[in-house]
Amino acid sequence: MTNTNTSLISPLPDWTLIQVRGPDSSPFLQNLLTNNILSLAINEQQLSGFCSPKGRLLASFWISHPAIDSYDLWISADIAQEFSKKLSMYRLRSKVMIELKTELNVYGHIIAEPGLDQSPIQCNLPSVFYNHQEYHRRLIATSDVLMNSDSQYLWRLLEVHSGISRITDATKDLFIPQMINFESVGAVDFKKGCYPGQEIVARSQYLGAVKRRLKIAYVNITKNQDLIISPGMEVYSTADPDQACGVVVLSSMDISQSRYYFQLEIKLSQTQENLYFKMNDLQISDIVLLDPPYPLITI
């Protein structure tokens, strides 16, 4: 799937924006999120998450820092309202304003070279190398309706192949951060102060208790096969057909290769087994696992 276009813009209706503003915005977020907000410079961005007291991710998001006391959280639209209310519960007397910006449209911009453009609200994401080509990506939020190239399928495919997960309503409260490799993609800072679930996240890392990890996976499809793979779907192995061993996190079809790609959080003990989906009393088998495009870090 080689694309020679230098700029592709796609609407992303499954993304939205939460803005956090005010003189206490930095310490407010620092006390809640898995990453170190205080290390984020102006016009930089980072991946972060918000955990339950049990250390399970209730939300994940990219954070951009456009100005002093100003942060933009780029998040899945289906969990944004619930999460913004959760943030408000922690505000107490902090001088912070939290706004869910549903009036803004979020777009994915695939470009030939990294860097800033003219959009005042944006967030650069890591580039993705796929099928012998490197793609640079950024998120844009605007009230305007932008011309687009109907490249939403490409954006989603690149997101899957990035190996960087995005929590949705179907996957919230399922994973501690390491189960989806968050410590290896720079979304967890083990040296910062406390946040909800921090003790469990740290214990899992230092005691080597992580038995599940994120992989990239695919199944080949036929032209007449009516197959939809979506977040939250469970994967089974022939070694233990009664209990699911994996969960789909993100997915996208690649029509050019007749394949369905997806991010799969899976038990490490089952990665060498024959894996399959149970769909309407049918088994969709021959799931192939690939390593994500980065090494897992060790502490």
PyMOL commands that set and color helices and strands:
alter all, ss='L'
color gray80, all
select helices_A, chain A and resi 25-30+37-39+77-89+152-162+177-180+182-185+198-206+255-257+268-270
alter helices_A, ss='H'
color red, helices_A
select strands_A, chain A and resi 7-11+15-21+45-51+57-67+70-76+97-100+105-111+122-130+133-142+212-220+234-237+246-254+259-267+275-279+282-284+288-290
alter strands_A, ss='S'
color yellow, strands_A
deselect
rebuild
show_as cartoon
